[in-house]
Amino acid sequence: MTENSSILNKLMSDNPDPIDSLEDTPSSDNDKFTTASRIVQVRYRFYAVWVILLVLIAIFWFILPSIDTYNAKKSEIQAARSRLDNLEARENQFKQSIWFLETVQEEDKKIVLCIDKWENCDDLSDEVKNNTWLARAYLLTNGMNKTKMDVDERKIIESIDTYLVKLEPFLNNTSINGTIERISIWDKRNDWWLYTVPVQVDITFDDKSYLLSFINNIEKYIPEDDNIRIMYKIDKISYDIINSDEVQNTSIYMNLYYYDEK
């Protein structure tokens, strides 16, 4: 009996409790699962980086250039539309100008009566009535070319001698506002299709009222005879206003304007 007990004790000491043995031993299955999970995470991160790189490459190589091209085309289309709108506006303005000039030619005599004598102004078309200054400028800006001369000097002299020096030319008054001493005409100057010619008139006035008559003939009225119509603009007048009641020899510097008929 004693011998059997000793044998049993020996066996129990050589073989520990199996439950305790299981608790003290690490789980190989858990380690494998953890390792696999980490590998999967690394792969997903790697794939995500590649996807981001591909997206960035697509943006910089394809999408951004496409946007720039689209914006450039859009700007070109807008510029073309703007040019088209400007062209249409100019065309309409040109048509309106042609219509206005034709109307001025048709209402020539009415315009002269309205400006010179304030008669029949209500008979003018609204467009001309609202732009009488422009109608007057157009009627005065006649051609001045001659076959043998650059400028028709005879026409200039005639317009000054038979119209500008008249005291009231629109009333067919033969009285004069001054005595012409000299007329000087210089070479023409080109300003695109419009030409200018400097003219100096040395004239004697009895007093200031006669000087004003000469100026009004230049700036306010229109000759009925279109053969002496010239557009003048006064640049300078040498006149002593303090002695305006006395007879004075005055120099009037002005430019005449005309269009080229060639």
C-alpha positions in Angstrom: 0.0 0.0 0.0 2.8 2.3 0.9 4.5 1.5 -2.3 1.5 2.3 -4.4 1.1 5.7 -2.8 4.6 6.7 -3.5 4.2 5.7 -7.2 1.0 7.8 -7.5 2.7 10.9 -5.9 5.5 10.5 -8.3 3.2 10.5 -11.3 1.3 13.5 -10.1 4.5 15.5 -9.6 5.8 14.7 -13.1 2.5 15.7 -14.9 1.2 19.1 -13.8 -2.4 20.0 -14.0 -3.5 20.2 -17.7 -5.7 23.2 -17.1 -2.8 25.2 -15.6 -0.7 24.2 -18.5 -3.3 25.5 -21.0 -3.5 28.9 -19.3 0.3 29.4 -19.2 0.9 28.5 -23.0 0.5 31.5 -25.6 -2.2 31.1 -28.4 -0.6 30.6 -31.8 -4.0 31.2 -33.6 -4.3 34.7 -32.1 -0.8 35.6 -33.2 -1.5 34.5 -36.7 -4.7 36.5 -36.9 -3.0 39.6 -35.6 -0.2 39.3 -38.1 -2.6 38.8 -41.0 -4.6 41.8 -40.0 -1.5 44.0 -39.9 -0.5 42.8 -43.4 -4.0 43.6 -44.7 -3.8 47.1 -43.2 -0.4 47.8 -44.8 -1.7 46.6 -48.2 -4.8 48.9 -47.9 -2.6 51.9 -47.0 -0.3 51.1 -49.9 -3.3 50.9 -52.3 -4.7 54.1 -50.9 -1.4 56.0 -51.5 -1.3 54.7 -55.1 -4.9 55.8 -55.6 -4.2 59.3 -54.3 -1.1 59.5 -56.6 -3.1 58.4 -59.6 -5.8 61.0 -58.8 -3.2 63.8 -58.4 -1.6 62.7 -61.7 -5.0 62.8 -63.4 -5.7 66.2 -62.0 -2.4 67.8 -63.1 -2.1 66.0 -66.4 -5.7 65.9 -67.7 -8.2 67.8 -65.6 -6.3 71.1 -65.1 -5.2 71.5 -68.7 -8.8 70.7 -69.8 -10.0 73.5 -67.5 -7.5 75.9 -68.9 -8.4 75.0 -72.4 -12.1 75.4 -71.6 -11.5 78.8 -70.0 -9.4 79.9 -73.0 -12.1 78.8 -75.5 -14.7 80.6 -73.3 -12.7 83.8 -73.4 -12.3 83.6 -77.2 -16.1 83.1 -77.6 -16.8 86.0 -75.3 -14.3 88.2 -77.2 -15.9 87.1 -80.5 -19.4 88.0 -79.2 -18.1 91.3 -78.0 -16.6 92.1 -81.4 -19.8 91.1 -83.0 -21.9 93.3 -80.7 -19.5 96.2 -81.4 -19.8 95.5 -85.1 -23.5 95.5 -85.0 -23.5 98.7 -82.9 -21.2 100.4 -85.4 -23.3 99.2 -88.3 -26.4 100.6 -86.7 -24.6 103.9 -85.9 -23.4 104.0 -89.5 -26.9 103.5 -90.8 -28.2 106.1 -88.5 -25.5 108.6 -89.6 -26.3 107.9 -93.3 -30.0 108.5 -92.6 -29.2 111.7 -90.8 -27.0 113.1 -93.6 -29.6 112.2 -96.2 -32.2 113.9 -94.1 -30.0 117.0 -93.7 -29.6 117.2 -97.5 -33.3 116.9 -98.0 -34.1 119.6 -95.4 -31.2 121.9 -96.5 -33.4 125.0 -97.1 -35.5 124.4 -94.0 -32.3 124.2 -91.9 -31.0 127.4 -93.3 -34.2 129.2 -92.6 -34.4 127.9 -89.1 -30.8 128.7 -88.1 -30.6 132.1 -89.9 -34.1 133.5 -89.4 -35.7 131.2 -86.8 -38.4 130.3 -89.3 -40.1 126.9 -90.0 -38.1 125.2 -87.3 -41.1 123.1 -86.5 -41.0 121.6 -90.0 -37.7 120.0 -89.3 -37.5 116.3 -88.4 -36.9 115.6 -84.7 -33.4 114.2 -85.3 -32.3 117.3 -87.2 -34.1 119.6 -84.8 -32.2 118.1 -81.9 -28.9 118.3 -83.7 -29.0 121.5 -85.6 -25.3 122.2 -84.8 -24.3 119.0 -86.4 -26.5 119.7 -89.4 -24.9 123.1 -89.8 -21.4 121.7 -89.6 -22.2 119.1 -92.3 -23.7 121.7 -94.6 -20.7 124.0 -94.2 -18.0 121.3 -94.6 -17.9 121.2 -98.4 -15.2 120.0 -100.7 -12.4 122.5 -101.5 -10.4 120.6 -104.1 -9.6 122.1 -107.4 -7.9 120.5 -110.4 -5.1 123.0 -110.6 -4.9 124.0 -107.0 -4.8 122.0 -103.7 -7.4 124.3 -102.2 -10.0 126.4 -103.9 -8.6 129.8 -102.8 -11.1 131.7 -104.9 -13.9 130.1 -102.9 -12.3 131.1 -99.6 -11.9 134.7 -100.8 -15.5 134.8 -102.1 -16.9 133.5 -98.9 -15.1 136.1 -96.9 -15.8 139.0 -99.3 -19.4 138.3 -100.1 -20.7 136.8 -96.8 -18.5 137.2 -93.7 -18.1 140.9 -94.1 -21.9 141.5 -94.7 -23.6 143.1 -91.8 -26.7 141.0 -92.0 -26.2 138.6 -95.0 -29.2 136.5 -94.3 -31.4 139.6 -94.8 -29.7 140.4 -98.1 -28.3 143.5 -96.5 -25.6 145.1 -98.6 -24.0 147.0 -95.7 -20.6 145.6 -94.6 -19.3 145.1 -91.1 -15.6 145.8 -92.0 -13.1 146.6 -94.6 -10.8 143.8 -95.6 -7.1 144.8 -95.8 -5.5 141.4 -96.5 -6.4 137.7 -96.7 -3.6 135.1 -96.1 -4.1 131.4 -96.9 -1.5 128.8 -95.8 -1.0 125.2 -96.9 -3.5 122.6 -95.9 -2.9 120.0 -93.2 -4.2 116.5 -93.4 -6.2 115.1 -90.5 -7.3 111.6 -91.9 -10.1 112.4 -94.4 -10.6 115.9 -93.0 -8.3 118.8 -94.0 -7.6 122.1 -92.3 -6.3 125.3 -93.9 -5.0 128.2 -91.7 -6.4 131.5 -92.8 -5.6 135.0 -91.6 -7.9 138.0 -92.2 -6.7 141.5 -91.6 -9.8 143.7 -91.4 -10.8 147.1 -90.0 -13.9 147.5 -87.8 -15.5 150.7 -86.8 -16.4 149.4 -83.4 -17.1 146.2 -81.4 -20.6 145.6 -82.8 -19.1 145.2 -86.3 -16.6 142.7 -85.0 -19.4 140.7 -83.4 -21.3 140.7 -86.7 -18.2 139.2 -88.4 -17.9 136.6 -85.7 -21.6 135.7 -85.7 -21.4 135.1 -89.5 -18.7 132.5 -88.8 -20.1 130.8 -85.8 -23.9 131.0 -86.1 -25.3 131.3 -89.6 -25.3 129.4 -92.9 -25.0 131.0 -96.4 -28.0 130.2 -98.6 -25.6 129.8 -101.5 -23.9 126.5 -101.0 -21.1 127.5 -103.3 -19.6 129.8 -100.6 -20.3 127.6 -97.6 -17.2 126.9 -95.6 -16.7 125.7 -92.1 -14.5 128.1 -90.2 -13.2 128.0 -86.6 -11.7 131.1 -85.0 -8.4 130.4 -83.1 -7.4 133.9 -82.1 -8.4 137.6 -82.5 -6.0 140.5 -82.0 -8.4 143.2 -80.8 -8.1 145.9 -78.1 -11.4 145.5 -76.2 -10.6 148.5 -74.0 -10.8 150.8 -77.1 -13.8 148.9 -78.6 -15.5 152.2 -79.5 -12.7 153.2 -81.8 -11.8 152.1 -85.3 -9.3 149.2 -85.1 -7.4 147.1 -87.6 -7.9 143.6 -86.4 -6.2 140.3 -87.3 -8.4 137.2 -87.2 -6.7 133.8 -87.2 -8.9 130.9 -88.1 -8.9 127.4 -89.7 -11.3 126.2 -92.3 -12.3 122.5 -92.5 -13.2 120.5 -95.5 -13.3 116.9 -96.7 -11.3 115.4 -99.5 -13.4 114.8 -102.6 -10.7 112.7 -104.4 
